[in-house]
């Protein structure tokens, strides 16, 4: 007689799917006043982007009015968006970052 083999892979029937927190996008909005180089500096400082990454994101926001910067857990997205917006505000610029849930 062949050995009896389990019908169900051990563990697979009862193991719950891992829950991941929903991600939130940080979105950079264009404005007419904040200098391009300042936007690039904020992206580098707050989002740890390289000069070329930051320049590309800044130019996309400039040309299309908005650009997704990155996605994070909600609290991280909100903290970074606020910190980046505050850097502009401290210099009197209307630079604005917002957040929205991903899909
Ligand atoms: N539009 C600004 C200018 O021409 C530069 C800028 C780009 C500002 C992107 C904000 O999200 C922004 N000085």
Backbone and ligand atoms as CSV (ligand in chain L), in Angstrom:
chain,resi,resn,atom,element,x,y,z
A,1,UNK,N,N,0.837,-1.220,0.000
A,1,UNK,CA,C,0.000,0.000,0.000
A,1,UNK,C,C,0.874,1.273,0.000
A,2,UNK,N,N,0.531,2.268,-0.915
A,2,UNK,CA,C,1.299,3.535,-0.907
A,2,UNK,C,C,1.012,4.329,0.367
A,3,UNK,N,N,1.971,5.128,0.818
A,3,UNK,CA,C,1.752,5.916,2.047
A,3,UNK,C,C,0.639,6.945,1.853
A,4,UNK,N,N,-0.144,7.154,2.923
A,4,UNK,CA,C,-1.194,8.183,2.855
A,4,UNK,C,C,-0.535,9.556,2.884
A,5,UNK,N,N,-0.987,10.383,1.969
A,5,UNK,CA,C,-0.402,11.741,1.939
A,5,UNK,C,C,-1.475,12.744,2.367
A,6,UNK,N,N,-1.066,13.778,3.102
A,6,UNK,CA,C,-2.073,14.748,3.574
A,6,UNK,C,C,-2.781,15.416,2.391
A,7,UNK,N,N,-4.091,15.628,2.508
A,7,UNK,CA,C,-4.865,16.261,1.426
A,7,UNK,C,C,-4.576,17.762,1.350
A,8,UNK,N,N,-4.272,18.327,2.505
A,8,UNK,CA,C,-4.069,19.778,2.571
A,8,UNK,C,C,-2.674,20.021,3.128
A,9,UNK,N,N,-1.938,20.939,2.511
A,9,UNK,CA,C,-0.613,21.304,2.991
A,9,UNK,C,C,-0.726,21.784,4.445
A,10,UNK,N,N,0.101,21.241,5.329
A,10,UNK,CA,C,-0.032,21.635,6.738
A,10,UNK,C,C,0.035,23.147,6.915
A,11,UNK,N,N,-0.914,23.660,7.706
A,11,UNK,CA,C,-0.893,25.093,8.008
A,11,UNK,C,C,-1.663,25.946,7.018
A,12,UNK,N,N,-1.745,25.525,5.745
A,12,UNK,CA,C,-2.286,26.410,4.709
A,12,UNK,C,C,-3.786,26.667,4.852
A,13,UNK,N,N,-4.514,25.730,5.448
A,13,UNK,CA,C,-5.958,25.900,5.554
A,13,UNK,C,C,-6.343,26.942,6.607
A,14,UNK,N,N,-5.548,27.081,7.618
A,14,UNK,CA,C,-5.939,27.946,8.738
A,14,UNK,C,C,-5.114,29.223,8.863
A,15,UNK,N,N,-3.951,29.263,8.202
A,15,UNK,CA,C,-3.102,30.447,8.379
A,15,UNK,C,C,-3.780,31.685,7.779
A,16,UNK,N,N,-3.993,32.729,8.601
A,16,UNK,CA,C,-4.647,33.923,8.036
A,16,UNK,C,C,-3.698,34.672,7.100
A,17,UNK,N,N,-4.272,35.343,6.119
A,17,UNK,CA,C,-3.466,36.196,5.237
A,17,UNK,C,C,-2.829,37.307,6.077
A,18,UNK,N,N,-1.574,37.600,5.798
A,18,UNK,CA,C,-0.889,38.672,6.519
A,18,UNK,C,C,-1.560,40.008,6.203
A,19,UNK,N,N,-1.876,40.783,7.237
A,19,UNK,CA,C,-2.477,42.097,7.047
A,19,UNK,C,C,-1.381,43.141,6.874
A,20,UNK,N,N,-1.470,43.905,5.807
A,20,UNK,CA,C,-0.533,45.013,5.612
A,20,UNK,C,C,-1.323,46.307,5.682
A,21,UNK,N,N,-0.745,47.327,6.348
A,21,UNK,CA,C,-1.481,48.592,6.422
A,21,UNK,C,C,-1.602,49.199,5.032
A,22,UNK,N,N,-2.748,49.828,4.709
A,22,UNK,CA,C,-2.887,50.446,3.385
A,22,UNK,C,C,-1.872,51.577,3.222
A,23,UNK,N,N,-1.287,51.687,2.030
A,23,UNK,CA,C,-0.280,52.722,1.784
A,23,UNK,C,C,-0.940,54.024,1.338
A,24,UNK,N,N,-0.269,55.119,1.669
A,24,UNK,CA,C,-0.769,56.439,1.267
A,24,UNK,C,C,0.272,57.147,0.423
A,25,UNK,N,N,-0.198,57.792,-0.644
A,25,UNK,CA,C,0.679,58.543,-1.524
A,25,UNK,C,C,0.947,59.925,-0.942
A,26,UNK,N,N,2.188,60.393,-1.068
A,26,UNK,CA,C,2.493,61.805,-0.823
A,26,UNK,C,C,2.542,62.467,-2.197
A,27,UNK,N,N,1.772,63.541,-2.353
A,27,UNK,CA,C,1.657,64.213,-3.652
A,27,UNK,C,C,2.163,65.652,-3.543
A,28,UNK,N,N,3.061,66.013,-4.441
A,28,UNK,CA,C,3.591,67.377,-4.539
A,28,UNK,C,C,2.728,68.167,-5.517
A,29,UNK,N,N,2.265,69.348,-5.062
A,29,UNK,CA,C,1.442,70.197,-5.933
A,29,UNK,C,C,2.264,71.363,-6.462
A,30,UNK,N,N,2.045,71.705,-7.727
A,30,UNK,CA,C,2.743,72.847,-8.312
A,30,UNK,C,C,2.185,74.165,-7.769
A,31,UNK,N,N,3.004,75.197,-7.779
A,31,UNK,CA,C,2.545,76.565,-7.535
A,31,UNK,C,C,3.408,77.473,-8.386
A,32,UNK,N,N,3.056,78.765,-8.437
A,32,UNK,CA,C,3.771,79.692,-9.323
A,32,UNK,C,C,4.942,80.404,-8.652
A,33,UNK,N,N,5.159,80.189,-7.370
A,33,UNK,CA,C,6.098,81.040,-6.624
A,33,UNK,C,C,7.331,80.343,-6.051
A,34,UNK,N,N,7.188,79.091,-5.634
A,34,UNK,CA,C,8.325,78.424,-4.987
A,34,UNK,C,C,9.434,78.178,-6.014
A,35,UNK,N,N,10.656,78.605,-5.735
A,35,UNK,CA,C,11.752,78.372,-6.699
A,35,UNK,C,C,11.998,76.871,-6.926
A,36,UNK,N,N,12.313,76.541,-8.164
A,36,UNK,CA,C,12.561,75.125,-8.517
A,36,UNK,C,C,13.618,74.497,-7.616
A,37,UNK,N,N,14.715,75.208,-7.398
A,37,UNK,CA,C,15.809,74.641,-6.603
A,37,UNK,C,C,15.400,74.398,-5.152
A,38,UNK,N,N,14.484,75.235,-4.651
A,38,UNK,CA,C,14.012,75.033,-3.281
A,38,UNK,C,C,13.203,73.739,-3.196
A,39,UNK,N,N,12.336,73.512,-4.185
A,39,UNK,CA,C,11.533,72.278,-4.216
A,39,UNK,C,C,12.464,71.063,-4.249
A,40,UNK,N,N,13.486,71.129,-5.082
A,40,UNK,CA,C,14.451,70.024,-5.186
A,40,UNK,C,C,15.120,69.777,-3.827
A,41,UNK,N,N,15.505,70.845,-3.147
A,41,UNK,CA,C,16.151,70.706,-1.835
A,41,UNK,C,C,15.247,70.064,-0.801
A,42,UNK,N,N,13.964,70.429,-0.813
A,42,UNK,CA,C,13.006,69.837,0.128
A,42,UNK,C,C,12.820,68.344,-0.171
A,43,UNK,N,N,12.700,68.006,-1.436
A,43,UNK,CA,C,12.544,66.587,-1.803
A,43,UNK,C,C,13.758,65.775,-1.364
A,44,UNK,N,N,14.951,66.336,-1.524
A,44,UNK,CA,C,16.172,65.630,-1.112
A,44,UNK,C,C,16.216,65.462,0.411
A,45,UNK,N,N,15.844,66.517,1.133
A,45,UNK,CA,C,15.957,66.500,2.599
A,45,UNK,C,C,14.908,65.611,3.257
A,46,UNK,N,N,13.668,65.729,2.817
A,46,UNK,CA,C,12.572,65.034,3.517
A,46,UNK,C,C,12.375,63.618,2.981
A,47,UNK,N,N,12.598,63.428,1.685
A,47,UNK,CA,C,12.289,62.123,1.076
A,47,UNK,C,C,13.554,61.360,0.668
A,48,UNK,N,N,14.713,61.879,1.056
A,48,UNK,CA,C,15.989,61.216,0.805
A,48,UNK,C,C,16.194,60.877,-0.663
A,49,UNK,N,N,15.781,61.786,-1.537
A,49,UNK,CA,C,15.944,61.557,-2.977
A,49,UNK,C,C,17.298,62.091,-3.440
A,50,UNK,N,N,17.794,61.505,-4.522
A,50,UNK,CA,C,18.994,62.037,-5.173
A,50,UNK,C,C,18.613,63.323,-5.906
A,51,UNK,N,N,19.615,64.097,-6.294
A,51,UNK,CA,C,19.384,65.321,-7.070
A,51,UNK,C,C,18.572,65.026,-8.338
A,52,UNK,N,N,18.934,63.966,-9.049
A,52,UNK,CA,C,18.254,63.697,-10.325
A,52,UNK,C,C,16.827,63.196,-10.118
A,53,UNK,N,N,16.619,62.377,-9.082
A,53,UNK,CA,C,15.241,61.944,-8.753
A,53,UNK,C,C,14.393,63.154,-8.371
A,54,UNK,N,N,14.945,63.994,-7.495
A,54,UNK,CA,C,14.208,65.157,-6.998
A,54,UNK,C,C,13.891,66.119,-8.141
A,55,UNK,N,N,14.853,66.315,-9.033
A,55,UNK,CA,C,14.626,67.216,-10.174
A,55,UNK,C,C,13.510,66.683,-11.063
A,56,UNK,N,N,13.505,65.373,-11.295
A,56,UNK,CA,C,12.477,64.766,-12.159
A,56,UNK,C,C,11.086,64.912,-11.544
A,57,UNK,N,N,10.974,64.685,-10.231
A,57,UNK,CA,C,9.677,64.823,-9.549
A,57,UNK,C,C,9.219,66.283,-9.585
A,58,UNK,N,N,10.137,67.211,-9.292
A,58,UNK,CA,C,9.805,68.637,-9.315
A,58,UNK,C,C,9.302,69.049,-10.700
A,59,UNK,N,N,10.007,68.621,-11.758
A,59,UNK,CA,C,9.609,69.013,-13.123
A,59,UNK,C,C,8.273,68.384,-13.534
A,60,UNK,N,N,7.999,67.173,-13.052
A,60,UNK,CA,C,6.697,66.558,-13.362
A,60,UNK,C,C,5.572,67.356,-12.700
A,61,UNK,N,N,5.763,67.752,-11.433
A,61,UNK,CA,C,4.751,68.576,-10.758
A,61,UNK,C,C,4.605,69.921,-11.484
A,62,UNK,N,N,5.733,70.504,-11.889
A,62,UNK,CA,C,5.731,71.804,-12.588
A,62,UNK,C,C,4.932,71.725,-13.885
A,63,UNK,N,N,5.113,70.639,-14.624
A,63,UNK,CA,C,4.478,70.516,-15.951
A,63,UNK,C,C,3.061,69.994,-15.888
A,64,UNK,N,N,2.788,69.103,-14.889
A,64,UNK,CA,C,1.470,68.435,-14.880
A,64,UNK,C,C,0.623,68.832,-13.678
A,65,UNK,N,N,1.134,69.772,-12.877
A,65,UNK,CA,C,0.426,70.320,-11.699
A,65,UNK,C,C,0.510,69.472,-10.438
A,66,UNK,N,N,0.895,68.202,-10.567
A,66,UNK,CA,C,1.048,67.362,-9.373
A,66,UNK,C,C,1.935,66.175,-9.719
A,67,UNK,N,N,2.595,65.618,-8.702
A,67,UNK,CA,C,3.400,64.416,-8.920
A,67,UNK,C,C,3.420,63.585,-7.641
A,68,UNK,N,N,3.229,62.279,-7.777
A,68,UNK,CA,C,3.375,61.387,-6.628
A,68,UNK,C,C,4.861,61.316,-6.270
A,69,UNK,N,N,5.167,61.609,-5.006
A,69,UNK,CA,C,6.557,61.597,-4.546
A,69,UNK,C,C,6.962,60.188,-4.119
A,70,UNK,N,N,6.104,59.550,-3.297
A,70,UNK,CA,C,6.408,58.222,-2.762
A,70,UNK,C,C,5.174,57.719,-2.021
A,71,UNK,N,N,5.185,56.442,-1.630
A,71,UNK,CA,C,4.103,55.892,-0.816
A,71,UNK,C,C,4.660,55.372,0.503
A,72,UNK,N,N,3.871,55.552,1.557
A,72,UNK,CA,C,4.266,55.181,2.921
A,72,UNK,C,C,3.024,54.717,3.682
A,73,UNK,N,N,3.233,54.136,4.858
A,73,UNK,CA,C,2.138,53.937,5.808
A,73,UNK,C,C,1.542,55.322,6.107
A,74,UNK,N,N,0.263,55.361,6.462
A,74,UNK,CA,C,-0.441,56.644,6.565
A,74,UNK,C,C,0.258,57.664,7.468
A,75,UNK,N,N,0.676,57.240,8.657
A,75,UNK,CA,C,1.263,58.225,9.586
A,75,UNK,C,C,2.578,58.779,9.054
A,76,UNK,N,N,3.366,57.935,8.396
A,76,UNK,CA,C,4.639,58.406,7.818
A,76,UNK,C,C,4.356,59.379,6.673
A,77,UNK,N,N,3.379,59.036,5.817
A,77,UNK,CA,C,3.022,59.917,4.693
A,77,UNK,C,C,2.594,61.283,5.208
A,78,UNK,N,N,1.749,61.298,6.225
A,78,UNK,CA,C,1.234,62.570,6.754
A,78,UNK,C,C,2.338,63.389,7.424
A,79,UNK,N,N,3.210,62.713,8.175
A,79,UNK,CA,C,4.304,63.417,8.853
A,79,UNK,C,C,5.258,64.047,7.841
A,80,UNK,N,N,5.598,63.301,6.784
A,80,UNK,CA,C,6.526,63.824,5.774
A,80,UNK,C,C,5.883,64.951,4.966
A,81,UNK,N,N,4.611,64.792,4.613
A,81,UNK,CA,C,3.917,65.849,3.852
A,81,UNK,C,C,3.872,67.139,4.663
A,82,UNK,N,N,3.583,67.028,5.951
A,82,UNK,CA,C,3.524,68.211,6.819
A,82,UNK,C,C,4.907,68.835,6.967
A,83,UNK,N,N,5.927,68.021,7.214
A,83,UNK,CA,C,7.296,68.537,7.390
A,83,UNK,C,C,7.758,69.267,6.127
A,84,UNK,N,N,7.480,68.690,4.965
A,84,UNK,CA,C,7.915,69.288,3.698
A,84,UNK,C,C,7.163,70.596,3.432
A,85,UNK,N,N,5.863,70.616,3.713
A,85,UNK,CA,C,5.057,71.834,3.542
A,85,UNK,C,C,5.556,72.934,4.477
A,86,UNK,N,N,5.917,72.549,5.707
A,86,UNK,CA,C,6.427,73.518,6.702
A,86,UNK,C,C,7.757,74.142,6.279
A,87,UNK,N,N,8.610,73.384,5.602
A,87,UNK,CA,C,9.887,73.946,5.135
A,87,UNK,C,C,9.634,75.094,4.160
A,88,UNK,N,N,8.642,74.924,3.291
A,88,UNK,CA,C,8.293,76.005,2.363
A,88,UNK,C,C,7.674,77.181,3.105
A,89,UNK,N,N,6.758,76.875,3.981
A,89,UNK,CA,C,6.060,77.917,4.749
A,89,UNK,C,C,7.044,78.784,5.541
A,90,UNK,N,N,8.077,78.151,6.088
A,90,UNK,CA,C,9.089,78.869,6.871
A,90,UNK,C,C,9.820,79.917,6.024
A,91,UNK,N,N,9.846,79.699,4.702
A,91,UNK,CA,C,10.482,80.669,3.789
A,91,UNK,C,C,9.451,81.564,3.103
A,92,UNK,N,N,8.186,81.411,3.490
A,92,UNK,CA,C,7.132,82.228,2.883
A,92,UNK,C,C,6.645,81.718,1.533
A,93,UNK,N,N,6.946,80.452,1.222
A,93,UNK,CA,C,6.510,79.874,-0.058
A,93,UNK,C,C,5.224,79.065,0.115
A,94,UNK,N,N,4.396,79.034,-0.931
A,94,UNK,CA,C,3.128,78.289,-0.865
A,94,UNK,C,C,3.271,76.800,-1.192
A,95,UNK,N,N,4.505,76.316,-1.219
A,95,UNK,CA,C,4.770,74.896,-1.520
A,95,UNK,C,C,3.840,74.002,-0.694
A,96,UNK,N,N,3.205,73.019,-1.364
A,96,UNK,CA,C,2.240,72.185,-0.649
A,96,UNK,C,C,2.344,70.715,-1.048
A,97,UNK,N,N,2.379,69.878,-0.003
A,97,UNK,CA,C,2.341,68.420,-0.172
A,97,UNK,C,C,1.074,67.914,0.483
A,98,UNK,N,N,0.383,67.007,-0.193
A,98,UNK,CA,C,-0.809,66.406,0.385
A,98,UNK,C,C,-0.665,64.881,0.374
A,99,UNK,N,N,-1.632,64.182,0.951
A,99,UNK,CA,C,-1.591,62.711,0.949
A,99,UNK,C,C,-2.945,62.175,0.510
A,100,UNK,N,N,-2.935,60.985,-0.052
A,100,UNK,CA,C,-4.204,60.292,-0.313
A,100,UNK,C,C,-3.967,58.787,-0.290
A,101,UNK,N,N,-4.994,58.043,0.139
A,101,UNK,CA,C,-4.833,56.592,0.179
A,101,UNK,C,C,-4.623,56.023,-1.219
A,102,UNK,N,N,-3.803,55.011,-1.307
A,102,UNK,CA,C,-3.542,54.354,-2.585
A,102,UNK,C,C,-4.745,53.480,-2.923
A,103,UNK,N,N,-5.281,53.647,-4.129
A,103,UNK,CA,C,-6.412,52.841,-4.654
A,103,UNK,C,C,-7.379,52.424,-3.553
L,1,LIG,N1,N,6.403,76.258,-10.670
L,1,LIG,C1,C,7.509,76.720,-9.852
L,1,LIG,C2,C,8.319,77.774,-10.588
L,1,LIG,O1,O,8.184,77.902,-11.784
L,1,LIG,C3,C,8.443,75.549,-9.453
L,1,LIG,C4,C,7.698,74.472,-8.739
L,1,LIG,C5,C,7.742,73.173,-9.244
L,1,LIG,C6,C,6.958,74.742,-7.601
L,1,LIG,C7,C,7.054,72.140,-8.592
L,1,LIG,C8,C,6.260,73.729,-6.943
L,1,LIG,O2,O,5.656,71.427,-6.829
L,1,LIG,C9,C,6.323,72.432,-7.442
L,1,LIG,N2,N,9.157,78.499,-9.874
